[in-house]
Amino acid sequence: MDISTTSDTALMQQIGLFVQQVRIQQQQTQATIAQAAGVNRSTLVKLENGGGANLLSFIQILRALHQLHVLSNFTQTEPIISPIAMAKLQLKQRKRVRTTS
């Protein structure tokens, strides 16, 4: 599946399917996960059906399923500098030293 060409609706359905499959593999009911996540069961049902949920609810559900690792791509250890910003920084670097008299 090429994520860049997948529609938003299809991606939401894939996310919902992932949540549902993990929940079923863990042999957890929707009510149990919803309660552990602190969300309404209807929110979990909506997410599993590809209807989407807000980001906070999604994170809470992932936490209840012990699946927060799927968000690991969002952690950033080093700041990313764009090529243009890098070029501007290089232009600002000193290239000569003046002697003072």
N, C-alpha and C positions, 0 to 999 in steps of 0.2 A: 504494500500500500504506500503510495507516494503522498505523504502528508501535505505537501505544498499544493497539490492539485485537488485535494479532498475538500468537499464542501463543509461548511461549519456544522450543518445538520448531521452529516455523516460522522464528523468527528465527535459530536455530542453523543451520538448513538454508540460509537466505539468506546467512549469513556463510560457510558452507562453499562454497557456490556461487560467491561472490565470490572467495574464495581460489583455488578451482580455475580459474575463468575467467582470472584475472590470471596464474596460473602457466602456463596453456596459451598465452595471448597472448604471454608472454615466451619461449615454446618451451623451458620448463624441465621436467625430469622431477621426479617426487615425490622421488626419491632425492637429486637435486641440491639442491633447496630444503631438504629435511630436513637434509642435511649442512651447508649454509650457515647454517641456523637453529640448528644444534646440538641437534636433536631427533630422535627415532626416526622412520623413515618411517611406521610404524604410527600415530604421533601425528598426522602430517599427513593420512594417509588417514582417520582417525577425524574430524578436523576437517572435511575436505572432504565427508564423508558426513553431516554434520550431527550427529555424535555428540558434538561439543564437545571442548574441550581446556581445560587450565588457562590462566589469564590470561597467565602468563609465556611459555608456549609460543606462544600466539596472537601476542603482541608480537614474539617472536623470528621467527616465520614472516612477519609483516608486514614486519619489518626486512629479512629475506632477499629479500622480493619488492619492496623499495623502496616500500612502501605505508604507511609510518607516518603519512602525512598524514591518513589516515582517522581518526586519533585526535585531530586538531586541536581538535575540540569540547571536549575534556577539559582544554585549557589555559585558565587563568584569569588574566587580567591584573589585574583589580581584584577585591578581595573583595566578595562579594555579601552585602548586609545585608538581612535579612528586614524586612518592614514593621513588625513588632512591635518588633524591636531598634532600628530607626530611631526609632520613637515614644518608646521608653525613653530613647534618647540625647537626643532633643529635650527631654524633660522634665527631664533633668539639666542642661541648659544654663542658665547664669545669665541672669536676666531683669532684675536690678537690681544697682546698685552702692551699697554702703553707704559712707557717709563716716565716717572715723574722727576722733574728737575728742580 
